[in-house]
Amino acid sequence: MKKRYIVLLSTLGCASFLCLYNAFLEWFLFLALFGIAIIVQLLGGSRKKQRSLSVLDGLREGVVILDWEGCVCEVNQKGALFLKQDKRSLLGMPFFDHPRLKKGYPLLERIQESKLPQRVMLEGIELDLKVLESKKKILATLLDSTGEYQKKQLGKDFVANASHELRTPITIIKGFAETLYDLPEISDAMLTEFTEKIVRNCQRMDNLVKNLLTLADLDYLPKARLQEVDLVGMIDNCSHSLLALHPEIEIESFHNEEYILVSGDPDLLELAIMNLLENGVKYSESPAFLSITIADFGDSIELSIADKGVGIPSEDLDKIFERFYTVDKARSRRMGGAGLGLSIVNVIAVKHDAEISVTSTVDEGTTFKLVFQPASVLCV
């Protein structure tokens, strides 16, 4: 019971004892006034609670207030929507008994022990727990990690990553431009060197912006618009394009059928294949050697692209599809890369329901494998 109510009841008891020795009318008047005060207190508390609930319902996050044992005390409208239940049915129920939250029960035990904030991802929901009152109440917030929330997060990541990656070439260009401005009588050799570096960094920025825009477009696209694509013919076209850019390289191609069809978006598949081929050239000593294998196994189709390049350390294999991750930063910067090529390949694979994997040995080479469903399976 709240302290204010204890004080009021104590006052009532003392006053009652004193008033019994006076006229009955005085006692009745006191009791009436005290009753009115109690009613005003209760109405004020109710209005305050209603205002708090209105504020909570106005939030875009799901908010659930738990007791120390993890039972729901209060929940806003968004929280009930996340859990797909009526607000009244949630009140009093153990929060982590909900089917979507059962895997998060260890968080309750951890926060009870440590009193420190906890966070976990559960079936598209980002759950945060914080202590409101020690050993009394816990605040749970629910965020949608898909849909609108994910789009906003992608936008923030795009701006942050673009700003970070553009800073270096802009700084280099600015430095050489200022040098040319301050030294108008610079030698021809130095002028050529400076302008070459300016042009090279401009090309790097151009490639970076194109890749970022491609990734942004892919993130917001639905699954690719599928049609039958002949991988054998596409590999042949991509090989000729790569040889036009790098005539010194050697490419060998193998396939177990004359035509191997998958369901895919031709433009996106070509972009993914060209990124993998160019990646093999970039991370190989000149002249690069690439081996391409397309195998139709009936229930699946495998496309493998192997090089004999520098390879990837085992500790980096799980990270190479992350955006802006590069194994050899100096080499990537020298070649104009920013760690986006493999991210683009990975997103395209997801759009095609394809599995992508990589195996590599340092100083021996790397093999990327894409596994597709046959066109006949996906088109059913």
Buried (B, 14 or more C-beta within 10 A) or exposed (E): EEEEEEEBEEEBEEBEEEBEEEEEEBBEEBBEEBEEEBEEBEEEEEEEEEEEBEEBBEEEBBBBBBBBEBBBBBBBBBBBBBBEBEBEEBEEBBBBEBEBBEBBBEBBEBBBEEEEEBEBEBEBBBBBBBBEEEEEBBBBBBBBBEEEBEEEEBEEBBEEBBEEBBEBBBEBBEEBEEEBEEEEEBEEEEEEEBEEBBEBBBEBBEBBBEBBEBBBEBBEBEEBEBEBBBBBEBBBEBBEBBEEEBEEBEBEBEBEEEEBBBBBBBEBBBBBBBBBBBBBBBBBEEEBBBBBBBBBEEEBBBBBBBBBBBBBEEEBBEEBBEBBBBBBEEEBBEBBBBBBBBBBBBBBBBBBBBBBEBBBEEEEBBBBBBBBBBBEBBEE
